[in-house]
Amino acid sequence: MSVSTTAAAQTICAQLPVLGRDVTVPLVTGGEVTYAALDYAASAPALQRVWDDVAAYAPYYGSVHRGAGYLSQLSTDLFENARKTVSEFLDCRADDQLIFTRSTTDSLNLLAAALPADCQVFVFETEHHASLLPWKDARVTYLNAPRTPAQAVETLEQALADRDPFGPALVCVTGASNVTGELWPVRELAAAAHAHGARIVLDAAQLAPHHPVSVQDLDVDWIAFSGHKLYAPFGSGVLAGRADWLQAADPYLAGGGASRKVTRREDGGVDVEWHDSAARHEAGSPNVIGAYSIASACKALTEAGFDTLVAREQYLIEKVRAGLAEVPAVRVLSLFGDDAPRVGVISFVVDGWNSSHFAAALSAEYGIGVRDGLFCAHPLVRTLLGSDPQTQGECGAPEAAPGEKSLNAIRVSFGAGTPDEHVERFVSAVRELVTDGAKWNYRTQDGRCVPAV
C-alpha cells in the first residue's frame, strides 16, 4: 500500500469504531490489557453507529404492522424502510423479495423448505454447515473440494451436465470461505448453473461484511447473510431473491402476519389465505431492532466506501500473513493457494501444538480472542488438515508431534474497526508461544482448554 492509501485505510478504523474497543481483560500472568477481538468470522462486534441508531430508536419501539398508534406506525415505517435499504445494499432486482430471518442458517433453511418437489441440490463439501446441511429433504449431490477456482467451475459444470435436465435444480455456494477467507468464483458458478437450467443461492455471510455484493452483477438467484457478521449482532438475517419459489411454498412459519385471511369452515376447520409478499415467511412479531440494525450497518459500510474498506483489510491480511510466514512451525490453510484473493479470515495450525491449548494461551496470556476447532465446516477443515474425524487430545499435551497431522485448527479474523495494534500483538504472541512456550499451566474442562487455577 502507498503512504496515502495506508493513511486513508487507517482512517477507516476511526470512522467505523466498534463497541468493545476499550474493554480491558485480566491476564493470568497479572495485570490487564485491552482486548483484541480477532474472531470476526464468528460474530463481529457491533459498529458504534449501529448501537447509537438502535439506542435512539429504542424509546419509540412499538408493534410492527396493523397497529394504529403512533409508535406502531413509526416502527412499521422503520421496518419496511430497513427492507428497502438492505435491498439497495444488495442491488436486488425490482421484483425480488427480501425476507428478514434470524440468521444465514435460518435463511437457507427457509429456502430449503421452499424448494419445488424433486429438486436436486448441488453443494460443495467445502461449505459451512449453514449451507451444507439444510437440504436434507432434497436430492443432494455433494461435490468434492476443488483446489482452484477454475476447478470449482469445472466440477459444477460436470455435475450439472449429468443431472436430470428437466427437473428443478439449485446450486449453493459460499462467497468467501469462513475457514480460509478465500473468495469463490461466484459469477462464473452462477453462469454455469444458469447454462444448465439450475438456480443458485449465495451464502454471503463472510462476503457481505468485507466486499460489495450485487445480486444483479453476480447474477445469483438468492443471497443469504447474517446481521451478527455484518456488525449488527441483534439476531437478524436476510434472504433476498426471486419470489416465485417463495410464493409457491407453504409459509416457513404458520401464524399471524403470514396470513391475509382466516375463516372457519362448516366442518369445524379453518381456511387460510396466505400473503404472497415477504410477509408470507415472516409470521409473528418481527425483529424490528434486528432489521433496523442491519440497515444501519449497510448504510455505514456504504458511506465509508468499500474501496477503502477492502484496502484497509488487505493491509491487515498482508501484515498477519507476513508475520505468520516468519514462524516455521506455523502452516496457513488454503484451498486455492497463497495468491488467491481473500477476506480477513486466516486459519492455521502450529506444529506440535494442540489448537485449543494455543488459543487458550493467546487469550489468557495476551488478551487475544481467536477461534479454534473445525469452525462448523468439518469436511473442509479435515480436507485441509488431511485428518480423519477424531477426538482432540488433552490440552496440556501436544495435539500432534512435529510432522504429524493436526486434528483441529486456529482461526484469526478481523475487519472494520480492527486496529494495527491488535494484529501486531497477535503476530508477536504467536512467535513468543512457539519460541518460549506457554507461561501458564492449562487443563481440560468440558472439552476445552482453560488456565489451571
C-alpha positions in Angstrom: 0.0 0.0 0.0 1.2 3.5 -0.7 1.6 6.1 2.1 -1.6 7.9 1.0 -3.6 4.6 0.7 -2.3 3.5 4.1 -3.4 6.7 5.7 -6.8 6.6 4.2 -7.2 2.9 5.2 -6.2 3.7 8.8 -8.8 6.5 8.9 -11.5 3.9 8.2 -10.6 2.3 11.6 -11.5 5.6 13.3 -14.6 6.2 11.0 -16.1 2.9 11.8 -15.4 2.3 15.5 -16.9 -0.8 17.1 -18.2 -1.5 20.6 -15.8 -3.1 23.0 -12.7 -1.3 21.6 -11.7 0.0 25.0 -12.7 -3.2 27.0 -9.8 -4.5 29.2 -9.5 -8.1 30.3 -7.3 -9.7 33.0 -4.3 -11.8 32.2 -3.4 -14.9 34.2 0.2 -13.6 34.4 -1.1 -10.4 36.1 -2.4 -7.0 35.1 -4.9 -6.2 32.3 -4.8 -5.4 28.6 -7.1 -4.0 26.0 -9.0 -6.9 24.5 -8.0 -7.8 20.9 -11.2 -9.1 19.3 -9.9 -11.3 16.4 -12.9 -13.6 15.9 -15.0 -11.5 13.5 -15.8 -14.6 11.4 -17.9 -16.0 14.2 -19.5 -12.7 15.3 -18.3 -9.2 14.5 -18.6 -6.6 17.2 -21.4 -4.0 16.7 -20.5 -0.8 15.0 -20.8 2.1 17.3 -23.1 3.7 14.8 -25.4 0.7 14.8 -25.6 0.8 18.6 -26.3 4.5 18.6 -29.0 4.2 16.0 -30.7 1.3 17.9 -30.5 3.2 21.2 -32.0 6.3 19.6 -34.9 4.3 18.3 -35.5 2.1 21.4 -37.8 4.6 23.2 -40.1 4.6 20.2 -40.3 0.8 19.9 -43.8 -0.4 19.0 -45.6 -3.3 17.3 -45.0 -3.7 13.6 -47.8 -3.7 11.0 -51.5 -3.1 11.7 -51.1 -1.0 14.8 -53.0 2.3 14.8 -50.8 4.0 17.4 -48.0 6.5 16.5 -45.2 4.3 17.8 -46.6 1.3 15.9 -46.7 3.4 12.7 -43.2 4.6 13.3 -41.9 1.1 13.9 -43.6 -0.2 10.8 -42.1 2.5 8.7 -38.7 1.8 10.2 -39.0 -1.9 9.5 -40.1 -1.5 5.8 -37.5 1.2 5.2 -34.9 -1.2 6.5 -36.1 -3.7 3.9 -35.6 -1.1 1.2 -32.2 -0.1 2.5 -30.9 -3.7 2.6 -32.3 -4.4 -0.9 -30.4 -1.4 -2.2 -27.3 -2.5 -0.4 -27.5 -5.9 -2.2 -28.5 -4.3 -5.5 -31.6 -6.5 -5.7 -33.8 -6.8 -8.8 -37.0 -4.8 -8.8 -39.2 -7.9 -8.4 -37.0 -9.6 -5.8 -38.3 -10.3 -2.3 -36.3 -9.6 0.8 -37.2 -11.6 3.9 -35.9 -10.9 7.3 -34.9 -14.1 9.1 -32.8 -14.9 12.2 -29.5 -15.7 10.5 -27.9 -17.2 7.5 -28.7 -20.7 8.8 -32.4 -19.7 9.1 -32.4 -18.1 5.7 -31.1 -21.2 4.0 -33.4 -23.5 5.9 -36.3 -21.3 4.7 -35.2 -21.6 1.1 -34.7 -25.4 1.6 -38.3 -25.6 2.8 -39.4 -23.7 -0.3 -37.8 -25.9 -2.9 -40.0 -27.4 -5.6 -40.8 -31.1 -5.4 -38.0 -33.4 -6.5 -35.5 -30.5 -6.6 -31.8 -31.6 -6.9 -29.3 -29.6 -4.9 -25.6 -29.3 -5.6 -23.3 -28.2 -2.8 -19.5 -28.4 -2.4 -18.3 -30.3 0.7 -16.3 -27.1 1.5 -19.4 -25.2 2.6 -20.1 -24.0 6.2 -22.7 -26.2 7.9 -25.3 -23.5 7.5 -25.2 -24.1 3.7 -24.2 -27.7 3.8 -26.9 -29.2 5.9 -30.3 -27.6 5.3 -31.1 -29.7 2.1 -32.0 -33.0 3.9 -35.4 -33.2 2.1 -33.9 -32.7 -1.4 -31.8 -34.9 -3.6 -28.3 -33.7 -2.7 -25.1 -34.1 -4.7 -22.1 -33.2 -2.6 -19.2 -32.0 -4.8 -15.5 -32.7 -3.9 -13.3 -29.8 -2.7 -11.7 -28.0 -5.6 -8.1 -26.9 -5.5 -8.5 -23.9 -7.9 -11.4 -21.6 -8.7 -11.4 -22.9 -12.3 -11.7 -26.5 -10.9 -14.7 -25.4 -8.9 -16.5 -24.2 -12.1 -15.4 -27.4 -14.0 -16.6 -29.6 -11.2 -20.0 -27.9 -11.1 -20.4 -28.0 -14.8 -19.7 -31.7 -15.0 -22.2 -32.4 -12.2 -24.9 -30.3 -13.8 -24.3 -31.9 -17.2 -25.1 -35.3 -15.6 -28.3 -34.3 -13.9 -31.9 -34.7 -15.0 -32.2 -31.8 -17.4 -36.0 -31.3 -16.8 -36.2 -31.2 -13.1 -35.6 -28.2 -10.8 -32.1 -27.7 -9.5 -30.3 -25.4 -7.1 -26.6 -24.7 -6.5 -25.5 -23.4 -3.1 -22.1 -21.8 -2.8 -20.2 -19.6 -0.4 -18.9 -16.2 -1.4 -15.9 -16.3 1.0 -14.8 -19.2 3.0 -15.2 -19.0 6.7 -12.1 -21.2 7.1 -9.6 -19.8 4.6 -11.1 -16.5 3.7 -10.7 -17.2 0.1 -13.1 -15.7 -2.4 -15.1 -18.1 -4.6 -15.8 -17.5 -8.3 -19.5 -16.8 -7.7 -20.1 -15.0 -11.0 -18.7 -17.9 -13.0 -20.5 -20.5 -10.9 -23.8 -18.6 -11.5 -23.2 -18.6 -15.2 -22.6 -22.4 -15.2 -25.7 -23.0 -13.1 -27.9 -21.0 -15.4 -26.4 -22.5 -18.5 -27.7 -25.9 -17.3 -31.1 -24.7 -16.2 -30.3 -24.5 -12.4 -30.6 -21.7 -9.9 -28.0 -20.6 -7.4 -28.1 -19.2 -3.9 -25.1 -17.3 -2.5 -24.1 -17.7 1.2 -22.7 -14.2 1.7 -22.2 -14.4 5.5 -18.4 -13.9 5.2 -18.5 -11.9 2.0 -21.0 -9.1 2.7 -19.1 -7.6 5.6 -15.9 -7.3 3.6 -16.8 -6.7 -0.1 -19.6 -5.1 -2.1 -22.2 -7.7 -3.1 -24.5 -7.1 -6.1 -27.2 -9.7 -6.8 -27.5 -8.4 -10.3 -23.8 -8.2 -11.1 -23.1 -11.7 -9.7 -26.4 -12.9 -11.3 -27.4 -15.0 -8.3 -31.0 -16.1 -7.7 -30.9 -15.7 -3.9 -28.5 -14.4 -1.3 -28.3 -15.0 2.4 -26.3 -13.4 5.2 -26.4 -12.7 8.9 -26.5 -9.4 10.8 -24.2 -10.6 13.5 -21.3 -10.9 11.0 -22.2 -7.5 9.4 -21.5 -5.6 12.7 -25.2 -5.8 13.6 -25.5 -8.6 16.3 -29.2 -8.3 17.1 -30.5 -11.7 16.0 -31.5 -11.0 12.4 -30.6 -12.2 9.0 -31.6 -11.8 5.4 -32.8 -14.0 2.5 -33.3 -12.0 -0.7 -34.0 -13.1 -4.3 -36.5 -14.5 -6.7 -40.1 -14.6 -5.5 -41.7 -17.5 -7.4 -40.4 -20.4 -5.3 -41.1 -18.5 -2.1 -44.6 -17.5 -3.1 -45.5 -21.1 -4.1 -44.2 -22.6 -0.9 -46.1 -23.0 2.3 -45.2 -20.4 4.9 -42.0 -21.1 6.7 -43.9 -20.5 10.0 -47.7 -20.6 10.2 -49.2 -17.7 12.2 -50.2 -14.1 12.3 -48.6 -11.8 9.8 -48.2 -14.6 7.2 -52.0 -14.9 6.8 -54.1 -12.5 4.8 -57.5 -14.0 5.8 -58.6 -16.9 8.0 -62.2 -18.3 8.0 -64.0 -21.1 9.8 -65.4 -23.9 7.7 -68.7 -25.7 8.5 -66.8 -28.9 9.3 -65.0 -27.0 12.1 -61.7 -26.5 10.3 -60.2 -23.3 9.0 -59.3 -22.0 5.6 -56.3 -19.7 5.3 -55.3 -17.3 2.5 -51.6 -16.6 2.8 -49.8 -13.4 1.8 -47.7 -13.5 -1.5 -45.3 -10.9 -0.2 -42.3 -11.3 2.0 -44.8 -11.4 4.9 -45.7 -14.9 3.9 -42.5 -16.1 5.6 -42.3 -13.5 8.4 -45.0 -14.8 10.7 -45.1 -13.5 14.3 -43.8 -10.2 15.6 -40.8 -9.3 13.5 -37.4 -8.4 14.9 -37.6 -4.7 14.1 -34.5 -3.8 16.0 -32.5 -6.6 14.2 -33.8 -5.4 10.8 -33.0 -1.8 11.6 -29.5 -2.7 12.9 -28.7 -4.5 9.6 -29.9 -1.4 7.6 -27.8 0.8 9.8 -24.7 -1.3 9.2 -25.4 -1.4 5.4 -25.6 2.4 5.4 -22.4 2.8 7.4 -20.4 0.4 5.2 -21.7 2.1 2.0 -20.9 5.6 3.2 -17.4 4.5 4.4 -16.7 3.2 0.9 -15.8 -0.4 0.2 -12.8 0.5 -1.9 -11.1 1.9 1.2 -12.5 -0.8 3.5 -11.0 -3.5 1.2 -7.7 -1.7 1.0 -7.5 -1.4 4.8 -8.4 -5.1 5.3 -5.8 -6.2 2.6 -3.2 -4.2 4.6 -4.1 -6.2 7.7 -4.2 -9.5 5.8 -0.7 -8.9 4.5 0.6 -7.9 7.9 -0.7 -11.1 9.5 0.3 -13.5 6.7 3.8 -12.0 6.6 4.2 -12.3 10.4 3.0 -16.0 10.4 5.3 -16.8 7.5 8.3 -15.9 9.7 7.3 -18.7 12.1 8.4 -22.0 10.7 6.1 -24.0 12.9 3.0 -22.3 11.5 1.2 -23.6 8.4 -1.6 -21.5 7.0 -4.5 -23.4 5.5 -5.6 -22.8 1.9 -7.6 -24.4 -0.9 -6.6 -22.1 -3.8 -3.0 -21.2 -2.8 -1.2 -18.2 -1.3 -2.1 -15.8 -4.2 -5.8 -16.4 -4.0 -7.8 -13.2 -3.1 -9.3 -13.4 0.3 -11.1 -11.6 3.1 -9.7 -11.1 6.7 -10.1 -14.8 7.7 -7.0 -16.9 8.2 -6.8 -20.4 9.7 -3.6 -22.2 10.6 -2.0 -25.0 12.6 1.1 -24.8 14.8 3.4 -27.8 14.6 3.4 -29.7 17.9 0.6 -27.6 19.5 -2.9 -28.6 20.4 -5.1 -25.9 18.8 -7.3 -25.4 21.9 -4.2 -25.0 24.1 -2.7 -22.4 21.7 -6.0 -20.4 21.6 -6.4 -20.6 25.3 -2.9 -19.2 25.8 -3.5 -16.4 23.4 -6.5 -15.4 25.4 -5.2 -15.9 28.9 -1.7 -14.6 28.5 -2.1 -11.9 25.8 -5.8 -10.9 25.8 -6.4 -12.0 22.3 -9.6 -13.7 21.2 -9.4 -16.2 18.3 -11.3 -19.4 17.4 -10.1 -23.0 17.4 -11.6 -26.2 16.2 -13.4 -27.1 12.9 -15.4 -23.9 12.5 -18.7 -25.6 11.7 -17.1 -26.6 8.4 -15.9 -30.1 9.4 -15.4 -31.7 5.9 -13.5 -28.7 4.7 -11.1 -28.4 7.7 -10.5 -32.1 7.7 -9.7 -32.0 4.0 -7.2 -29.1 4.6 -5.7 -30.9 7.5 -5.7 -34.4 5.9 -7.1 -35.8 9.2 -9.8 -38.2 10.0 -12.6 -37.5 12.4 -11.2 -38.0 15.9 -11.5 -36.6 19.4 -8.9 -33.9 20.3 -6.4 -34.8 22.9 -5.9 -33.3 26.3 -5.0 -29.6 26.1 -1.9 -29.9 28.2 -0.2 -32.3 25.7 0.7 -31.6 22.1 -2.2 -32.3 19.7 0.3 -33.7 17.2 4.0 -34.3 17.3 6.1 -32.4 14.7 5.4 -33.8 11.3 2.2 -35.5 12.3 -1.3 -34.4 11.2 -3.2 -31.9 13.3 -6.8 -32.6 14.3 -8.1 -29.0 14.5 -7.0 -25.5 13.6 -6.8 -22.0 14.9 -8.6 -19.1 13.1 -7.9 -15.4 13.3 -10.3 -13.0 11.7 -10.8 -9.2 11.6 -12.4 -6.3 9.7 -13.7 -2.8 10.1 -12.6 -1.4 13.5 -9.6 -3.7 13.9 -6.5 -1.5 14.9 -3.0 -2.3 13.8 -2.0 -3.0 17.4 -4.3 -6.0 17.7 -2.9 -7.8 14.7 0.7 -6.8 15.7 0.1 -8.2 19.2 -1.3 -11.4 17.7 1.7 -12.0 15.5 4.1 -11.2 18.3 2.2 -13.6 20.6 2.3 -16.4 18.1 6.0 -16.0 17.8 6.6 -16.0 21.5 4.4 -19.0 22.2 6.2 -21.0 19.5 9.6 -19.9 20.7 9.2 -19.9 24.5 6.1 -21.9 25.2 3.1 -21.0 27.4 3.9 -19.3 30.7 0.9 -20.9 32.5 -0.4 -24.4 33.0 -3.6 -25.4 31.4 -6.2 -28.2 31.9 -9.1 -29.6 30.0 -12.6 -28.6 31.3 -15.8 -29.6 29.5 -13.8 -30.5 26.4 -12.0 -27.1 26.2 -8.6 -26.0 27.3 -8.6 -23.5 30.2 -6.0 -22.0 32.5 -5.3 -24.1 35.6 -6.2 -22.2 38.8 
